[in-house]
Amino acid sequence: MSNYTMHILICGGTGCISAESDIIADEFTKELARVGMTEEVQVLKTGCFGFCEKGPIVKVLPDSTFYVEVTPDDVEELVNEHVVKGRVVDRLLFIDPSSKETIEDSKHMDFYKKQQRVALRNCGFVDPHNIDEYIARDGYQALGQSILEMSQLEVIELMEDANLRGRGGGGFPAGLKWRFTYNNESDQKYVICNADEGDPGAFMDRSILEGDPHSVVEAMAICGYAIGADKGLVYIRAEYPLAIERLQLAIDSAREYGLLGDDIMGSGFNFDIEVKFGAGAFVCGEETALIHSMEGQRGEPTTKPPFPAESGFWGKPTCVNNVETLANVPVILLKGADWFKTIGTEKSPGTKVFALAGKINNVGLIEVPMGTTLREVIYDIGGGIKDGKEFKAVQTGGPSGGCLTAKDLDTPIDFDNLLEKGSMMGSGGMIVMDEDDCMPAVARFYLEFTQEESCGKCTPCRIGTTRLFELLDKITQGKGTMEDLELMKELSHVITDTSLCGLGQTASNPVLSTLDIFWDEYVAHVTDKKCPAGQCTALLEYKITDACTGCTLCTRVCPTDAIDGKLKELHVIDQEKCIKCGACMDRCKFKAIIRE
């Protein structure tokens, strides 16, 4: 029995560790030793709390006090005041930006109120290094229930009834995928966890593996039992060292406890898991490319059929699910399909994890029921747009998705609604843009990413995305024509219709959606040679207004001597010499320099 009367939970996700949460944990241990309270107070490093904008986070139980933006220098005060004297340190509490109210418990924060954690149910609550903490929260009960009380088909039927759709972006029903793999007889079958999360701004799967790796390990074993596989593999990016470390520890701990390996729980069922590293190729998120990479071949997709469920890893039936999909499995087994379908919408039950990023006040990791509107996510959970700026667009689905605007804010988020609006769910990246973002430049950014990540196997993707990127680059340089805009449309449709895999088939989505919604902005770049958002460097001009006092600060910071003027006289910028670096504007104390 534990004698702890207090628990100090410290966010141990990658974001907070980069902000010294590891040092904070060490400082708490030292300070508790100093005051002689190591036997009464436990310090735990957990997974991500989600509220990344206000990290590092420290949560104190049992009173649920939620401290934000904690630094190592704050630890001594927290121990002396909160731990020893029982007094809350008000200056480290969250202050609601609208009401200016100080909030002690996270459940009263707008950021958390509309969230419902299913895939993230343990992140921020358990020590991912300790299997006992996962077991204490019903961990591995679903595995025991499956292999000791249910047949393989009963497990599959339960998953089909729940209609858990693939959270990697495709939305294909997981139960149906399990059945297809089960129906293909073979002397060897495989379960693969796709942890190759490569979308810009996406960190959902990484956070689950960092904060609750056992949920994925358990789900893979359940899937293995259901389809008749005894081998599981996790394909994960090598640049996720913390997730890899915690995942491997979870696998080793489960094996030590007899929850992986031979004769699990005395059932006669054998299953083990191996970790395979990827080299960071975005295309390897596609299941056939992923499988080829795991086999030591080039990460290139192949035409389907045959699907991996028929012929996958080493030509054997293989079931591929992504991290978030698998994280839902144990809780569905324990609570049932009917419970799962009470969350979300009829066609898209359950929740979805999003990485909320960009020009938004509350950057972080969120999980909301399907059917939650974009407005609720951006304004209620996300806290609205930074610096009071106007909302312009939100990119969902990463480089494979499209932009949605203010007219779409009341769209319920699910697989079908987003597709209908010209975007997609994707793996869950959600990047918010404000009035200062240039949409042709945004499309250029995503095209640069996809054309670099193209495996090069098929011509439409290899050559088409390169030509499309060149056209976008030309337009943002002020060298485009109206004919180029029409050519971009035509080329985008050809790439979509003729590419081999999902990367090429969706690569044009950012271009098509921005062309459709922000046509006037493209025209301004082409006909007026102006960037309305003031972001495209080649189309900008810096000018000095009558507010100039002739202080000469701007002349001293200009790297090309493009500014001329005498002391206490109006200065002038030579546009031929100006490289548009903005140093003069940043330095001017009188706001006398404008950008047009």
matplotlib code that plots the C-alpha trace (Angstrom):
import matplotlib.pyplot as plt

x = [0.0, 1.2, 1.5, 1.6, -0.8, 0.1, 1.1, 2.9, 2.3, 4.8, 4.3, 6.9, 5.9, 8.5, 7.3, 7.5, 10.8, 12.3, 11.1, 13.0, 10.2, 12.9, 14.8, 11.6, 11.0, 14.6, 14.2, 11.0, 12.8, 15.6, 13.3, 11.1, 14.1, 15.2, 11.9, 11.8, 8.6, 9.8, 7.7, 4.5, 4.7, 5.3, 6.8, 5.6, 6.6, 3.5, 2.7, 1.4, -1.4, -2.3, -2.2, 1.2, 0.8, 1.1, 3.7, 5.5, 2.5, 2.5, -0.6, -1.0, -3.3, -5.6, -6.7, -6.2, -4.4, -3.1, 0.0, 1.1, 4.4, 6.3, 10.1, 12.8, 13.1, 9.5, 9.9, 11.2, 8.2, 5.8, 7.2, 7.3, 3.9, 1.7, 3.3, 4.4, 1.9, -1.1, -1.3, -1.9, 0.7, -1.7, 0.9, 1.4, -2.3, -4.0, -5.7, -8.7, -8.0, -11.6, -12.9, -9.5, -10.5, -7.8, -8.6, -7.2, -8.6, -8.2, -11.7, -13.0, -10.8, -12.5, -9.6, -10.7, -14.5, -15.5, -12.9, -13.6, -10.6, -10.7, -7.5, -5.8, -7.5, -4.3, -2.0, -1.1, -2.5, -0.1, 3.7, 4.4, 7.5, 5.4, 3.3, 1.6, 0.0, -1.5, -2.8, -4.3, -6.4, -7.9, -4.9, -4.7, -8.2, -9.5, -6.7, -7.6, -11.3, -10.6, -8.3, -10.0, -13.7, -14.3, -13.7, -11.7, -14.9, -16.6, -13.8, -14.0, -17.8, -17.5, -15.1, -17.3, -20.3, -18.4, -17.5, -14.2, -12.9, -9.2, -7.8, -4.8, -6.8, -8.5, -11.4, -11.7, -13.5, -10.9, -13.2, -13.7, -9.9, -9.5, -12.1, -10.5, -7.1, -8.8, -10.5, -7.2, -5.7, -1.9, 0.8, 1.9, 0.1, 1.2, -0.1, 1.5, 1.2, 1.7, 3.5, 5.0, 3.4, 4.9, 2.4, 3.8, 2.3, 1.1, 2.1, -0.9, 0.5, 3.9, 2.1, 0.1, 3.2, 5.0, 2.2, 0.4, 2.4, 0.7, -2.6, -1.1, 0.8, -2.4, -4.4, -1.9, -2.1, -5.9, -5.8, -3.2, -5.6, -8.6, -6.9, -4.7, -1.3, 1.5, 3.8, 3.4, 5.6, 5.6, 6.9, 8.0, 10.1, 13.7, 13.4, 10.9, 13.5, 11.3, 8.4, 10.7, 12.3, 8.9, 7.4, 10.3, 10.1, 6.4, 7.0, 9.8, 7.6, 4.6, 6.9, 8.2, 4.7, 3.7, 1.4, 3.5, 5.3, 4.3, 1.1, -0.3, -2.4, -2.3, -4.5, -2.2, -2.1, 1.4, 2.1, 5.2, 6.1, 9.2, 10.0, 11.1, 12.6, 11.7, 14.0, 11.3, 9.9, 6.3, 5.3, 5.9, 2.8, 1.0, 0.7, 2.3, 5.2, 5.6, 5.7, 8.3, 10.4, 10.2, 11.3, 14.5, 13.3, 12.7, 9.6, 7.4, 3.7, 2.3, -1.1, -3.9, -5.2, -3.8, -4.3, -2.0, -4.8, -4.2, -0.5, 1.4, 4.6, 6.7, 3.7, 1.6, -1.8, -1.1, -3.4, -2.1, -3.7, -2.3, -1.5, -4.7, -6.9, -5.3, -5.4, -9.2, -9.4, -9.0, -11.6, -14.1, -13.6, -14.2, -17.1, -18.7, -19.7, -22.9, -21.0, -18.6, -21.4, -22.9, -19.9, -19.6, -21.9, -23.8, -21.3, -18.2, -18.6, -16.0, -13.6, -10.7, -7.3, -6.1, -2.8, -4.1, -1.4, -0.8, -2.2, -4.2, -4.0, -4.2, -1.8, -1.9, -3.2, -6.9, -9.5, -13.1, -16.2, -16.8, -19.4, -17.8, -17.8, -14.7, -16.0, -16.0, -12.5, -11.0, -12.8, -13.9, -11.0, -8.4, -9.2, -9.5, -7.0, -3.7, -3.4, -7.1, -6.5, -9.2, -9.6, -8.8, -8.6, -7.8, -5.9, -7.2, -5.5, -2.0, -0.5, -3.2, -6.0, -7.6, -8.4, -11.7, -12.9, -15.2, -18.2, -17.3, -16.8, -20.1, -19.3, -19.4, -16.0, -16.2, -14.8, -17.7, -18.3, -14.7, -14.5, -17.7, -16.1, -13.0, -10.7, -10.2, -9.6, -6.1, -4.3, -5.4, -3.2, -5.2, -3.3, -5.1, -4.3, -5.1, -5.4, -1.7, -1.3, -0.9, -2.8, -0.7, 2.3, 0.5, -0.2, 3.4, 4.6, 2.6, 3.5, 7.2, 6.7, 4.9, 7.1, 10.2, 8.5, 7.3, 9.0, 9.3, 7.7, 4.9, 5.3, 2.2, 3.4, 7.2, 7.0, 3.5, 4.1, 7.4, 5.8, 3.0, 5.4, 7.3, 4.1, 3.3, 6.8, 6.5, 3.2, 4.6, 7.5, 5.2, 6.0, 2.8, 0.2, -3.6, -2.7, -0.6, -3.6, -5.6, -2.7, -2.4, -6.1, -5.7, -2.4, -3.9, -6.7, -4.4, -2.1, -5.2, -6.7, -3.5, -1.2, -0.5, -1.0, -2.6, 0.3, 0.0, -3.8, -4.2, -1.1, -3.1, -5.8, -4.2, -3.8, -7.4, -9.0, -7.1, -7.6, -11.3, -11.7, -9.0, -9.1, -8.9, -5.7, -4.1, -5.3, -3.7, -0.4, -0.6, -2.2, -1.4, 2.0, 0.9, 0.6, -2.6, -1.3, 2.1, 4.0, 5.5, 8.9, 9.4, 6.2, 6.8, 8.0, 9.2, 8.5, 9.3, 6.4, 6.3, 6.4, 10.2, 12.2, 15.5, 17.0, 19.2, 18.6, 17.3, 20.4, 22.6, 20.8, 20.3, 22.7, 22.7, 22.9, 19.6, 18.4, 19.5, 18.9, 20.5, 20.0, 16.6, 15.5, 13.0, 14.8, 14.2, 14.6, 16.3, 14.0, 16.7, 19.1, 16.5, 16.5, 13.3, 14.7, 12.5, 15.4, 14.6, 10.9, 11.8, 14.2, 12.2, 10.9, 8.4, 6.6, 7.5, 8.3, 5.4, 5.3, 3.1]
y = [0.0, 3.5, 6.0, 9.0, 11.7, 14.0, 13.4, 16.0, 15.3, 16.9, 17.0, 14.8, 15.3, 16.4, 20.0, 20.5, 18.6, 21.1, 23.7, 22.0, 19.9, 17.2, 19.7, 20.7, 17.1, 16.8, 20.0, 18.8, 15.6, 17.6, 20.1, 17.3, 15.6, 18.9, 19.3, 15.6, 14.7, 12.2, 9.5, 11.5, 13.1, 11.3, 13.1, 11.6, 12.5, 11.8, 12.2, 15.3, 17.3, 18.8, 22.5, 23.0, 26.8, 27.1, 24.4, 23.2, 22.0, 20.8, 19.3, 18.5, 15.8, 15.2, 18.8, 19.0, 22.3, 23.1, 25.2, 26.6, 28.0, 26.6, 27.0, 25.3, 28.5, 28.1, 24.7, 25.9, 28.2, 25.5, 23.0, 25.6, 27.1, 24.3, 21.1, 22.2, 25.0, 23.9, 27.3, 27.7, 29.8, 32.1, 33.6, 30.2, 29.6, 30.0, 33.3, 33.2, 35.8, 36.9, 37.0, 37.6, 35.0, 32.8, 29.1, 26.5, 23.3, 22.5, 21.1, 24.7, 25.9, 26.5, 24.5, 21.3, 21.8, 20.6, 17.9, 14.2, 12.0, 8.4, 7.9, 10.3, 8.9, 8.1, 10.9, 13.2, 10.8, 7.9, 7.5, 6.0, 4.2, 2.2, -0.7, -0.9, 2.5, 1.4, -1.8, 0.2, 2.1, -1.2, -1.8, -5.2, -6.2, -5.9, -8.2, -10.7, -10.4, -11.0, -14.0, -15.7, -15.0, -14.2, -15.9, -14.3, -13.5, -12.1, -9.6, -8.7, -8.3, -6.0, -3.8, -3.8, -2.9, 0.0, 1.3, 2.7, 4.4, 4.6, 7.7, 7.9, 9.9, 7.3, 6.6, 3.0, 0.9, -0.9, -3.9, -4.5, -4.4, -6.9, -9.2, -9.1, -10.1, -12.9, -14.3, -14.7, -18.0, -18.2, -19.9, -16.4, -13.1, -9.7, -6.7, -3.4, -0.2, 2.8, 5.4, 7.2, 10.6, 13.1, 15.9, 19.4, 20.5, 17.1, 15.4, 13.3, 9.8, 10.8, 12.1, 8.9, 6.8, 9.1, 9.3, 5.9, 3.4, 0.4, 1.2, 0.6, -2.5, -4.0, -3.1, -4.7, -7.9, -7.8, -7.3, -10.2, -12.5, -11.5, -12.0, -15.0, -13.2, -13.9, -11.1, -7.3, -4.6, -0.8, 1.3, 4.6, 7.6, 7.4, 11.2, 10.3, 9.2, 9.8, 7.9, 5.1, 4.8, 4.7, 2.3, -0.1, 0.0, -0.8, -3.8, -5.1, -4.6, -6.3, -9.2, -9.4, -9.5, -12.3, -10.0, -10.5, -13.6, -17.2, -18.5, -15.1, -15.4, -19.2, -18.9, -20.6, -17.4, -16.2, -12.7, -10.4, -7.0, -5.6, -1.9, -0.9, 2.5, 4.7, 7.4, 10.1, 9.7, 11.1, 8.7, 5.8, 6.8, 5.0, 1.3, -0.3, 2.1, 1.5, -2.3, -2.0, 0.2, -2.4, -5.1, -3.1, -1.9, 1.7, 3.2, 3.3, 2.4, -0.3, -0.5, -2.0, -4.7, -6.8, -5.0, -5.7, -7.8, -10.2, -9.8, -7.5, -7.8, -10.5, -11.4, -12.5, -11.1, -8.0, -5.6, -2.0, 0.5, 3.8, 4.7, 6.6, 4.0, 1.3, 3.5, 3.4, -0.4, -1.4, 1.0, -0.2, -3.8, -2.8, -0.4, -1.9, -0.7, 0.9, 3.1, 4.1, 5.0, 7.4, 9.7, 11.5, 11.2, 8.3, 7.8, 8.8, 7.6, 8.4, 11.2, 12.6, 13.9, 17.1, 19.0, 22.6, 24.9, 28.2, 31.7, 30.6, 31.4, 27.9, 25.8, 22.2, 18.6, 18.2, 15.4, 16.2, 14.2, 13.8, 16.4, 19.2, 22.3, 24.2, 27.2, 25.4, 24.1, 27.4, 29.8, 27.9, 25.4, 27.3, 30.6, 32.5, 34.1, 35.6, 39.3, 39.9, 39.4, 38.2, 34.5, 33.8, 30.0, 26.7, 23.9, 20.5, 17.3, 18.7, 18.8, 16.5, 18.6, 21.9, 25.3, 26.1, 29.7, 31.6, 30.4, 26.9, 27.5, 25.9, 22.7, 19.6, 17.9, 14.3, 12.4, 13.0, 16.7, 17.7, 15.8, 17.5, 20.9, 20.1, 19.3, 16.1, 14.8, 13.5, 12.3, 15.4, 18.3, 21.6, 24.8, 28.1, 31.2, 34.8, 37.9, 38.2, 34.9, 34.8, 31.9, 31.5, 31.3, 28.8, 26.6, 27.0, 25.8, 22.6, 21.9, 22.4, 19.7, 17.2, 17.5, 17.0, 14.0, 12.4, 8.9, 9.5, 6.3, 7.7, 10.6, 12.6, 13.0, 13.2, 15.7, 17.2, 18.4, 19.9, 21.9, 22.9, 24.2, 26.1, 27.9, 28.8, 30.1, 32.1, 33.7, 34.5, 36.2, 38.5, 36.9, 34.9, 35.3, 34.6, 31.7, 30.3, 30.2, 28.2, 25.9, 25.3, 24.2, 21.8, 20.4, 19.9, 17.8, 15.7, 15.0, 14.1, 11.7, 9.9, 9.6, 6.1, 6.7, 9.0, 11.4, 12.4, 12.0, 14.6, 16.8, 19.4, 19.8, 23.0, 24.5, 23.7, 24.9, 28.2, 28.9, 28.3, 30.3, 33.0, 33.6, 37.4, 37.0, 35.0, 37.6, 40.4, 38.6, 38.2, 41.4, 44.0, 42.4, 42.9, 40.5, 41.7, 40.0, 41.6, 38.4, 37.7, 39.4, 39.9, 41.9, 44.1, 47.7, 49.4, 53.1, 55.9, 58.1, 61.7, 60.3, 60.0, 62.2, 61.6, 59.7, 57.6, 54.3, 52.8, 53.7, 52.1, 48.7, 48.5, 45.8, 47.2, 51.0, 51.4, 54.2, 57.8, 60.8, 63.4, 63.7, 65.2, 65.1, 62.7, 59.6, 57.7, 54.1, 53.2, 50.4, 49.1, 48.5, 47.3, 43.5, 43.8, 42.2, 44.4, 45.3, 49.0, 48.6, 46.5, 49.1, 52.3, 53.6, 56.0, 53.5, 55.7, 52.7, 50.9, 47.8, 47.7]
z = [0.0, -0.8, 2.0, -0.3, 0.7, -2.2, -5.8, -8.0, -11.7, -14.1, -17.8, -19.4, -23.0, -25.6, -25.5, -21.8, -21.5, -24.0, -21.5, -18.6, -17.1, -16.4, -14.3, -12.6, -11.6, -10.2, -8.3, -6.7, -5.6, -4.1, -2.3, -0.9, 0.5, 2.0, 3.9, 4.7, 2.8, 0.3, 2.0, 1.9, -1.5, -4.8, -7.9, -11.2, -14.8, -17.0, -20.6, -22.3, -20.5, -23.9, -22.8, -24.6, -24.8, -21.0, -20.3, -18.4, -16.4, -12.8, -11.3, -7.6, -6.4, -4.6, -4.8, -8.6, -8.5, -12.0, -12.3, -15.6, -17.1, -14.1, -14.1, -12.0, -10.0, -8.9, -7.3, -3.9, -3.5, -4.5, -2.0, 0.8, 0.2, -1.3, 0.0, 3.4, 4.3, 2.1, 0.4, -3.3, -5.2, -7.1, -9.4, -11.2, -11.7, -15.1, -15.7, -18.0, -20.7, -21.1, -17.5, -15.9, -13.4, -11.7, -12.2, -9.9, -11.4, -15.1, -15.4, -15.1, -18.0, -21.4, -23.0, -21.3, -20.8, -24.3, -24.6, -24.0, -23.6, -24.9, -26.9, -24.5, -21.4, -19.6, -20.9, -18.1, -15.5, -15.4, -15.4, -18.8, -17.4, -14.9, -16.1, -12.7, -13.1, -16.4, -14.9, -12.0, -14.6, -16.0, -18.2, -19.9, -18.7, -22.3, -23.5, -20.7, -21.6, -25.3, -25.1, -22.1, -22.6, -26.3, -29.6, -32.4, -34.3, -31.3, -30.9, -34.6, -34.5, -31.5, -33.4, -36.4, -34.3, -32.7, -36.2, -35.1, -38.3, -39.0, -37.3, -39.6, -42.1, -44.4, -42.1, -43.1, -40.5, -38.3, -37.6, -41.3, -41.8, -39.0, -40.6, -44.0, -42.4, -40.4, -43.5, -45.3, -44.1, -43.8, -41.7, -40.6, -40.1, -38.8, -36.9, -37.8, -35.8, -38.1, -36.0, -39.0, -38.2, -40.7, -41.2, -40.5, -37.2, -36.2, -32.9, -31.9, -32.2, -30.7, -27.7, -27.2, -27.4, -25.0, -22.5, -22.7, -24.7, -23.0, -24.6, -28.0, -26.9, -25.4, -28.6, -30.9, -28.8, -29.0, -32.8, -33.0, -31.2, -33.3, -36.7, -35.8, -35.7, -33.3, -34.4, -34.1, -35.4, -34.7, -37.5, -35.9, -36.9, -35.6, -34.8, -32.0, -29.4, -26.3, -27.8, -28.9, -25.4, -23.6, -26.2, -25.9, -22.1, -22.3, -24.5, -22.2, -19.1, -20.7, -21.7, -18.2, -16.7, -19.2, -21.1, -24.3, -25.4, -25.2, -23.6, -22.5, -19.3, -19.7, -22.8, -25.3, -27.3, -28.3, -29.4, -29.3, -30.6, -32.3, -33.1, -36.6, -37.3, -40.2, -41.7, -41.8, -45.3, -45.4, -48.1, -45.6, -43.8, -46.7, -45.7, -48.7, -48.7, -45.0, -45.5, -48.2, -45.9, -43.1, -45.6, -46.3, -49.7, -51.0, -49.3, -52.4, -52.6, -54.8, -56.6, -54.6, -54.7, -53.3, -50.0, -47.0, -45.5, -48.4, -49.0, -46.8, -44.8, -46.5, -48.6, -45.6, -44.4, -42.5, -40.5, -40.4, -38.0, -36.8, -33.2, -32.3, -33.8, -31.6, -28.5, -28.8, -28.9, -25.2, -23.9, -26.6, -25.5, -21.8, -22.2, -25.3, -28.8, -27.6, -25.2, -28.0, -30.3, -27.8, -28.5, -31.8, -34.8, -36.4, -39.2, -37.3, -33.7, -31.0, -30.6, -32.6, -31.4, -33.0, -32.8, -32.7, -33.9, -35.7, -35.0, -32.0, -28.3, -26.9, -28.9, -27.8, -28.1, -27.9, -28.1, -29.0, -29.9, -33.6, -34.5, -32.5, -34.7, -35.9, -34.1, -30.8, -31.4, -32.5, -30.2, -27.2, -26.8, -28.7, -27.1, -30.4, -32.7, -31.3, -30.7, -31.5, -35.3, -37.7, -38.4, -42.0, -42.5, -40.9, -42.7, -41.7, -42.8, -43.2, -46.6, -47.9, -46.7, -47.6, -46.2, -44.6, -43.9, -41.6, -43.5, -42.5, -38.8, -37.9, -39.8, -37.5, -37.7, -39.0, -41.9, -44.3, -43.6, -44.1, -47.4, -48.5, -47.7, -49.9, -47.0, -45.0, -41.5, -42.1, -39.1, -37.1, -37.8, -37.5, -38.4, -37.8, -39.9, -39.4, -41.6, -42.0, -43.7, -47.5, -49.0, -52.2, -49.9, -47.7, -50.7, -51.8, -48.4, -48.5, -52.2, -51.3, -48.6, -50.8, -53.8, -51.6, -50.0, -53.2, -53.6, -57.3, -58.4, -60.5, -63.0, -62.1, -58.5, -59.2, -62.0, -61.5, -57.9, -59.0, -61.8, -59.6, -57.0, -59.6, -60.7, -57.1, -56.6, -59.7, -58.5, -55.0, -56.8, -58.7, -62.0, -62.6, -65.3, -65.4, -67.7, -64.9, -62.6, -65.2, -65.7, -62.0, -61.9, -64.8, -63.5, -60.0, -61.3, -63.5, -60.5, -58.3, -61.0, -62.1, -59.1, -57.7, -54.0, -51.5, -51.3, -55.0, -55.1, -52.3, -52.9, -54.9, -52.2, -50.6, -54.1, -55.3, -52.0, -51.9, -55.6, -55.1, -51.9, -52.2, -56.0, -55.6, -53.5, -56.4, -58.9, -56.8, -56.9, -60.7, -61.9, -59.3, -58.3, -54.6, -51.7, -49.8, -46.6, -46.9, -46.6, -50.0, -49.8, -53.5, -53.7, -50.6, -50.4, -47.2, -47.1, -44.6, -43.6, -42.4, -38.8, -39.3, -36.9, -38.6, -35.6, -38.0, -36.2, -39.4, -41.4, -38.8, -39.0, -42.8, -44.1, -47.7, -47.0, -48.8, -46.4, -47.0, -44.9, -42.6, -38.8, -37.9, -41.6, -43.4, -44.6, -47.9, -48.8, -52.2, -53.4, -55.8, -52.9, -50.3, -49.7, -47.7, -44.5, -42.2, -39.9, -40.3, -39.4, -36.3, -35.1, -35.7, -32.4, -34.0, -36.3, -39.2, -41.5, -43.2, -45.4, -48.4]

ax = plt.figure().add_subplot(projection="3d")
ax.plot(x, y, z, "-o")
ax.set_aspect("equal")
plt.show()
